[in-house]
Amino acid sequence: MNANATLLSNEKILELFNLEHHQVQKIDIKGQSDALNVYITLQVEEQTCPICESKTSTIKDYSEKKLLHSLVTHIPCYIRYRARRYKCTTCNKCFFEHNPFAYRNMKITQLTVYNVLNDLKSPHETFTTVANRYRLSPTTVSSIFDSHVSVSRQKLPAYLLIDECYAYHSDRSDYVCVLIDAMTKNIVDILPSRKKQDLVAYFSQIPLEERKGVLGIGIDMWYSYRVVAKQFLPNAFISVDRFHVYSDLMKRIDSIRVDTMKKLKPPKNWKQTEDKVKRQEYYKRDQQYYLLKKFNWLLYKNPKATTTVKDKKYNIFDPNVPKQRNKKLGKFLNLYDIIDLILQTSNGLEDAYNMKFLLDQFFNESKAENAHENLNTLIRVMAQSRVASIVDFSRTLGKWKNEICRNFQ
C-alpha cells in the first residue's frame, strides 16, 4: 500500500458512508500510482423481495460496480463495490441489495454528487471546471445539476424573448425553451420543451396581472409560440426579428447544399474506374463535393465582411484579393473564385443563394410605412422560384408578415 492508500482507512470509509462495522464484510484498499481502489463487500442480511415482499437470504451471485469517488481529487479514486444479488425463494425473482454508495443508475458515489453540487454554488465555477476536478464529463455535471437543483422562476419582464436551444440530454424534447429578458438579456426561465402543451401549462400558472405586464414578445417562426403569446399575453405585440428570418432561409440553403453533395459524391473507388470518360466525370464531381463540404461556410458569410492580406484590407469576395494555390483543385483561387465554383454545382443552390440578397435588400431598405408593400413584393418574387424550398419559404413569410414587419415600427 502506497502513500495514497493511507489517505483512507477502514474507519474513514465507514464514517463517509454512515456504515457500521457489522454492516461490512470486507474492506480492502489498494493504492496504485495512477489510481486508488477501495474494494468493499457488505455483510449478508435478510432482504425483502421488492416484488412479493417475502423475506430471503439466498444469494444468487455477485457483480462488481465501479463507482467514481471524490474523496481525493489529485488521483482517481474508485469504490469497487461487490454488489450482492439475492434470489427470492417464493417468486424466484432476483434483485440487488441496497447500494449505500451511489444513487440509482449512477456510476458515481453520493459524496461525489454532493461535492459537485457544493462546488457549483460558487459563481466562479462552470460545469467544465467542476467536471475536470472530479474527472467527470461536463454533460454528467450538467445532469447532476438538473436532477437536484430547482431554480425559481423570475418575474415576466415587459419585453420577453422566447428562443430554444438543443437539449443534448433532455428526455422531453429535442429542444428546451428559453425565456429571456429582452432588455437585460438575463434568463427568466427554462422550460423542458417548446411543445404547445408545455407552454400552455407554464403560462396558465402565471397570474393574469403579471402576464398583462408583458408589452412585447420576440419569437422565431414556431407556430406554437404565436398561439400561446396571443392567448396568454394579451397586451404584448409579437415580432419575429431578422435573425430568425435569415436563420430559416439559411437552413433551406444548407439543405439544398447537402442534397447536392449526395448527388455529386462519386463512388468510393472511383479512381480505379477504367473508363476514362467516366473517371473524368467522377473527378469533376469529387472536386465539386470537396467545395461544398470544405467551403460551405462561404454560403452564410456576410458579403460585407472584410479580410486582410499582406496588411491590406479587402472585401471578402473582392475578385482582386491575392490568390492562393489550392492543392486539391490544382488552381490559384481566392474566395470570390471559390464561391463562384460552389454556385456552379447546382442551379437550385445558386437561385436560393441569390434570394439571400433580396432578403438583405428588404431589411435594409424597408421602413414602417413601406415594409408590408416591400415584403409582399419579396414574397411574389420568391413564389416564382424554381426551387421548391424557396417557394415554401415565401409561404412562410406570408404567414408571418405582421410579425416580421413589426421590426420596423
C-alpha positions in Angstrom: 0.0 0.0 0.0 1.5 3.3 -1.0 1.0 6.8 0.4 -2.2 7.4 -1.4 -3.9 4.5 0.2 -3.1 5.8 3.7 -5.5 8.7 3.0 -8.3 6.2 3.5 -8.7 3.9 6.5 -11.5 1.4 7.2 -12.9 3.6 9.8 -12.9 6.6 7.4 -14.8 4.6 4.8 -17.4 3.6 7.3 -17.7 7.2 8.5 -18.1 8.5 5.0 -20.9 6.3 4.1 -22.6 6.2 7.5 -21.9 2.4 7.8 -21.4 0.4 11.0 -18.7 -2.3 11.3 -21.4 -5.0 11.5 -22.7 -4.0 8.1 -19.4 -4.5 6.3 -17.9 -8.0 5.5 -14.7 -6.8 3.9 -12.8 -3.7 3.0 -9.5 -3.7 1.0 -7.7 -0.6 0.0 -5.2 -0.9 -2.9 -3.2 2.1 -4.0 -1.5 2.5 -7.4 0.5 5.3 -8.9 -2.4 6.4 -11.1 -5.5 5.4 -9.0 -6.8 4.5 -5.6 -9.2 1.5 -5.4 -11.3 0.7 -2.4 -12.9 -2.8 -2.5 -16.0 -3.3 -0.4 -18.3 -6.2 0.3 -21.3 -5.8 2.6 -22.5 -8.4 5.1 -25.2 -10.8 4.2 -28.5 -9.6 5.5 -32.1 -10.8 5.2 -33.7 -9.0 2.4 -37.3 -8.1 1.4 -38.3 -9.1 -2.1 -39.4 -5.9 -4.0 -41.9 -8.0 -6.0 -43.7 -10.2 -3.4 -42.3 -8.7 -0.2 -41.2 -12.2 1.0 -38.1 -12.5 3.2 -34.9 -14.1 1.7 -31.2 -14.6 2.4 -30.5 -16.7 -0.6 -27.6 -15.4 -2.7 -27.8 -15.6 -6.5 -24.5 -14.1 -7.5 -22.2 -11.0 -7.3 -21.5 -8.1 -9.6 -18.7 -5.6 -9.2 -19.8 -2.0 -9.5 -17.1 0.6 -10.2 -18.0 3.9 -8.7 -16.0 7.1 -9.2 -15.4 8.7 -5.8 -14.3 12.2 -4.9 -12.6 11.9 -1.6 -9.2 12.6 -3.2 -9.0 14.8 -6.2 -5.3 14.6 -7.2 -5.7 11.0 -8.4 -8.8 8.9 -9.5 -10.5 7.2 -6.6 -12.8 4.2 -7.2 -15.1 2.3 -5.0 -15.1 -1.3 -6.2 -18.4 -2.4 -4.6 -19.0 -6.1 -4.8 -22.8 -5.9 -5.1 -24.7 -9.0 -4.0 -27.7 -10.2 -5.9 -30.4 -12.1 -3.9 -33.0 -14.6 -5.1 -36.5 -14.7 -3.7 -37.4 -18.3 -2.9 -41.1 -17.5 -3.2 -41.4 -15.8 -6.6 -37.9 -16.7 -7.9 -37.2 -13.0 -8.8 -33.6 -11.8 -8.4 -32.7 -8.3 -7.1 -29.6 -6.4 -5.8 -29.1 -5.5 -2.2 -29.4 -1.8 -1.3 -26.5 0.2 -2.6 -25.4 2.7 0.1 -22.7 4.3 -2.0 -24.5 5.7 -5.1 -27.8 6.9 -6.3 -29.8 4.6 -8.5 -28.5 4.1 -12.1 -25.4 6.3 -11.4 -21.8 5.3 -11.6 -20.6 8.0 -9.1 -20.9 8.0 -5.4 -23.3 10.1 -3.4 -20.3 12.0 -1.9 -19.2 12.9 -5.4 -22.7 14.2 -6.3 -22.7 16.3 -3.1 -19.2 17.7 -3.8 -20.2 18.6 -7.4 -23.3 20.4 -6.2 -21.4 22.2 -3.4 -18.8 23.4 -5.9 -21.4 24.7 -8.3 -22.6 27.1 -5.6 -19.7 29.3 -6.5 -20.4 31.8 -9.2 -16.8 31.3 -10.4 -17.3 27.6 -11.2 -18.6 26.2 -14.5 -19.8 22.7 -15.5 -16.4 22.2 -17.2 -14.2 23.3 -14.3 -16.1 21.1 -11.9 -16.1 18.2 -14.3 -12.3 18.4 -14.7 -11.9 18.5 -10.9 -13.8 15.2 -10.4 -12.9 13.5 -13.6 -16.4 13.7 -15.0 -17.8 14.9 -18.3 -19.5 18.4 -18.4 -22.6 16.6 -19.6 -22.6 14.4 -16.4 -22.1 17.5 -14.2 -25.0 19.3 -16.0 -27.2 16.3 -15.5 -26.4 16.2 -11.8 -27.3 19.9 -11.5 -30.6 19.4 -13.4 -31.6 16.4 -11.3 -31.0 18.1 -7.9 -31.5 21.8 -8.4 -34.8 23.6 -8.9 -34.4 27.3 -9.9 -37.3 29.6 -9.0 -39.0 31.5 -11.9 -38.2 35.1 -12.4 -41.0 37.7 -12.9 -42.0 38.1 -16.5 -40.3 41.2 -18.0 -42.0 44.0 -20.0 -40.2 42.7 -23.2 -39.8 39.0 -23.5 -37.8 36.8 -25.9 -38.6 33.2 -26.5 -36.0 31.0 -28.1 -34.8 27.4 -28.0 -31.6 25.6 -27.8 -30.7 22.0 -28.5 -31.4 19.8 -25.4 -28.5 17.4 -25.6 -29.7 15.4 -22.5 -33.4 16.1 -22.3 -35.8 13.2 -22.4 -38.8 15.5 -23.1 -37.8 17.2 -26.4 -35.0 17.8 -28.8 -35.1 21.4 -27.8 -35.6 23.3 -24.5 -37.4 26.6 -24.5 -35.5 29.6 -23.0 -37.3 32.7 -21.8 -35.1 35.8 -21.8 -35.5 39.4 -20.7 -35.0 41.4 -23.9 -33.6 44.4 -22.1 -31.2 42.8 -19.7 -30.5 39.6 -21.6 -31.0 37.7 -18.4 -32.6 34.2 -18.5 -36.1 34.4 -16.9 -36.8 30.6 -17.1 -36.0 27.4 -19.0 -38.8 25.1 -20.0 -38.3 21.4 -20.8 -39.7 21.7 -24.3 -41.2 24.1 -26.8 -44.3 21.9 -27.3 -47.6 23.8 -27.2 -49.0 21.8 -24.2 -45.9 22.6 -22.1 -46.1 26.3 -23.0 -49.8 26.4 -22.1 -49.2 24.6 -18.8 -46.4 27.1 -17.9 -48.1 30.4 -18.7 -51.5 29.3 -17.3 -49.9 29.1 -13.9 -48.7 32.7 -14.0 -51.2 35.3 -12.7 -53.1 37.3 -15.4 -51.9 40.6 -13.9 -48.3 39.6 -14.3 -48.9 38.4 -17.9 -50.6 41.7 -18.7 -47.3 43.4 -17.9 -45.6 41.9 -20.9 -45.8 44.6 -23.6 -43.8 42.9 -26.4 -42.5 39.4 -27.2 -39.9 38.4 -29.8 -40.1 34.8 -31.2 -38.9 32.7 -34.1 -41.4 31.4 -36.7 -42.5 28.5 -34.5 -46.3 28.5 -34.7 -47.0 27.4 -31.1 -45.2 30.5 -29.8 -47.6 32.8 -31.6 -50.7 30.9 -30.5 -49.6 30.8 -26.9 -48.5 34.5 -26.9 -51.9 35.6 -28.3 -53.7 33.5 -25.7 -51.7 34.4 -22.6 -50.0 37.7 -23.2 -53.0 39.9 -24.1 -51.1 43.3 -24.1 -48.0 42.1 -26.0 -47.2 42.8 -29.6 -45.5 39.9 -31.4 -42.4 40.3 -33.5 -40.1 38.0 -35.5 -36.6 39.5 -35.7 -34.5 39.4 -38.8 -32.1 36.9 -37.3 -34.8 34.2 -37.2 -36.0 35.0 -40.7 -32.4 34.7 -42.0 -31.9 31.5 -40.0 -34.9 29.9 -41.7 -33.6 30.8 -45.1 -30.1 29.6 -44.3 -31.4 26.2 -43.2 -33.1 25.8 -46.5 -29.9 26.8 -48.4 -27.9 24.3 -46.4 -30.5 21.6 -47.1 -30.0 22.2 -50.8 -26.3 22.1 -50.4 -26.4 18.7 -48.6 -28.8 17.3 -51.2 -26.4 18.5 -54.0 -23.4 16.8 -52.2 -25.3 13.5 -52.0 -25.9 13.6 -55.8 -22.3 14.6 -56.6 -20.4 12.2 -54.3 -18.6 9.8 -56.5 -18.3 6.0 -55.8 -15.8 5.0 -53.2 -13.3 3.5 -55.6 -13.9 5.9 -58.5 -10.1 6.4 -59.1 -9.9 2.7 -60.2 -12.5 3.2 -62.9 -11.1 2.1 -66.3 -13.5 4.2 -68.4 -11.6 7.5 -68.9 -14.7 9.5 -69.7 -16.4 8.1 -66.5 -13.3 8.7 -64.4 -13.1 12.3 -65.6 -16.8 12.8 -64.7 -16.1 11.3 -61.2 -13.0 13.6 -60.9 -15.1 16.7 -61.5 -17.8 15.5 -59.1 -15.2 14.8 -56.4 -13.9 18.4 -56.7 -17.4 19.8 -56.5 -18.2 17.6 -53.5 -15.0 18.9 -51.9 -16.0 22.6 -52.5 -19.4 22.1 -51.0 -18.0 20.3 -47.9 -14.9 22.3 -47.3 -16.1 25.8 -48.1 -19.8 25.6 -47.1 -19.3 28.5 -44.7 -19.0 30.9 -47.6 -22.7 30.4 -48.3 -23.5 32.0 -45.0 -20.8 34.7 -44.9 -21.9 38.3 -44.9 -20.7 39.7 -48.2 -19.8 42.9 -46.5 -17.2 41.1 -44.3 -13.6 42.0 -44.8 -10.3 40.2 -44.9 -6.7 41.4 -44.6 -4.0 40.1 -46.9 -0.4 41.4 -46.5 -1.7 44.3 -44.4 -4.2 45.4 -47.0 -7.9 45.1 -46.3 -10.3 43.7 -48.9 -14.0 42.9 -49.1 -14.1 39.1 -48.6 -15.5 38.5 -52.1 -13.4 41.1 -53.8 -12.0 39.4 -57.0 -8.8 41.4 -56.6 -7.8 39.6 -53.3 -4.5 37.8 -54.0 -5.0 34.2 -54.9 -3.5 31.2 -53.2 -2.9 27.7 -54.6 -5.4 25.1 -53.7 -3.7 21.7 -53.8 -6.9 19.7 -54.1 -8.2 21.7 -57.1 -4.7 22.4 -58.6 -5.5 26.1 -59.1 -4.8 29.5 -57.7 -8.0 30.8 -56.2 -9.5 33.5 -53.9 -12.8 33.3 -52.1 -14.5 35.1 -55.0 -13.5 32.3 -57.3 -14.5 29.6 -54.8 -18.0 30.9 -54.1 -18.5 31.1 -57.9 -17.4 27.5 -58.3 -19.7 26.4 -55.4 -22.7 28.1 -57.1 -21.9 26.4 -60.4 -22.5 23.0 -58.8 -26.3 23.5 -58.7 -28.8 25.9 -60.3 -31.1 25.4 -57.3 -28.3 26.3 -54.9 -27.5 29.5 -56.9 -31.1 30.5 -57.0 -31.6 30.0 -53.3 -28.3 31.8 -52.5 -29.4 34.9 -54.6 -32.6 35.1 -52.5 -30.4 36.0 -49.5 -29.5 39.3 -51.2 -33.2 40.1 -51.9 -33.9 39.5 -48.2 -30.9 41.8 -47.3 -32.5 44.4 -49.5 -35.9 44.1 -47.8 -34.5 44.6 -44.3 -32.0 47.3 -45.3 -34.4 49.5 -47.3 -37.8 49.0 -45.6 -39.4 51.4 -43.1 -42.6 51.3 -41.2 -44.6 52.9 -44.0 -43.5 50.6 -46.8 -42.4 47.3 -45.0 -45.7 45.5 -45.9 -45.5 46.5 -49.5 -41.8 45.5 -49.8 -42.4 42.2 -48.1 -45.3 41.4 -50.4 -43.0 42.1 -53.4 -40.4 39.8 -52.0 -42.9 37.1 -51.4 -44.1 37.3 -55.0 -40.6 37.0 -56.4 -39.8 34.0 -54.1 -43.0 32.3 -55.0 -41.9 32.2 -58.7 -38.6 30.4 -57.8 -37.7 27.1 -59.5 -36.6 25.8 -56.1 -39.4 24.2 -54.1 -38.0 25.1 -50.6 -37.8 28.8 -51.6 -41.4 28.7 -52.7 -42.3 27.1 -49.4 -40.2 29.9 -47.7 -42.3 32.5 -49.5 -45.4 30.9 -48.0 -43.8 31.0 -44.5 -43.1 34.8 -45.0 -46.7 35.3 -45.9 -48.0 33.6 -42.7 -45.7 35.8 -40.6 -46.0 39.2 -42.4 -47.4 41.2 -39.5 -44.8 39.8 -37.0 -41.9 40.5 -39.4 -43.0 44.0 -40.3 -43.3 44.7 -36.6 -39.4 45.1 -36.7 -39.9 48.5 -38.5 -42.3 50.0 -36.0 
